[in-house]
């Protein structure tokens, strides 16, 4: 499952989404660190198909985890060569200019 939390900021829809098993964990590689904080990412539990709908509507997305990031890649929103991996955990950000 994937955890997604939605934030509405004016006309922008911002989502934080991660593979559910990563919630609450921190990953560090040298000076790089990702904190998969529950306060930001812990929201509705969804499947990959539902995440696709959220990603299509989001203007900004913070994504963590293999399943979550793979979904964005499959939709053409993330270039696989532009993924940041920290301790093997993929992280990507999407900003859609409308």
C-alpha positions in Angstrom: 0.0 0.0 0.0 0.9 3.6 -0.5 0.3 6.4 2.0 -0.7 9.8 0.6 -1.4 13.1 2.3 -2.9 15.9 0.3 -2.4 19.6 1.0 -4.3 22.4 -0.8 -2.4 25.7 -1.1 -4.4 28.1 -3.1 -4.7 26.7 -6.6 -1.9 24.1 -5.9 -2.5 20.6 -4.8 0.6 19.2 -3.0 1.0 15.6 -2.2 3.3 13.6 0.0 3.3 10.0 -0.9 5.4 7.0 0.2 5.5 3.3 0.3 3.6 2.6 3.6 6.4 0.5 5.2 8.7 3.5 5.1 6.6 5.8 7.3 8.4 7.2 10.2 11.9 6.1 9.0 15.0 8.2 8.2 17.6 7.4 5.7 21.0 9.0 5.4 23.9 8.8 2.9 26.7 11.2 3.7 25.2 14.7 3.9 21.9 13.6 2.3 19.0 12.6 4.5 15.3 11.9 3.9 12.9 11.9 6.8 9.7 10.1 5.9 7.9 11.9 8.6 4.4 10.7 9.6 3.3 14.3 10.0 3.9 14.9 6.3 3.4 11.6 4.6 0.9 9.7 6.8 -2.5 10.0 5.3 -4.9 7.8 3.3 -3.9 4.3 2.3 -4.3 3.8 -1.4 -3.3 1.4 -4.2 -1.2 2.3 -7.2 -4.2 3.1 -9.5 -5.5 5.6 -7.0 -2.0 7.2 -6.7 -2.1 7.7 -10.5 -5.2 9.9 -10.1 -3.6 11.9 -7.3 -0.4 12.4 -9.3 -2.3 13.6 -12.4 -4.0 16.3 -10.3 -1.0 17.4 -8.2 1.0 20.4 -9.0 3.8 19.4 -6.5 4.6 15.9 -5.3 7.1 14.5 -2.9 7.6 10.8 -3.4 9.5 8.2 -1.5 9.8 4.4 -2.1 10.1 2.0 -4.9 6.4 1.5 -5.7 5.5 5.2 -5.3 8.3 6.5 -7.5 7.8 3.7 -10.1 4.2 4.9 -10.5 5.4 8.4 -11.3 8.0 7.0 -13.7 5.3 4.9 -15.5 3.1 8.1 -15.9 6.1 9.9 -17.5 6.2 12.5 -14.6 9.7 11.4 -13.4 12.8 10.7 -15.5 14.3 7.5 -14.1 17.8 9.1 -14.4 16.7 11.9 -12.1 15.9 9.8 -9.0 17.8 10.4 -5.8 18.5 7.2 -3.9 19.4 7.4 -0.2 20.4 4.0 1.3 18.7 2.4 -1.7 15.4 4.2 -1.1 14.2 6.2 -4.2 13.1 9.8 -3.7 11.7 12.1 -6.4 9.9 15.4 -6.6 7.5 16.5 -9.2 6.5 20.1 -10.0 4.0 20.5 -12.8 3.9 24.0 -14.4 0.4 24.7 -15.6 
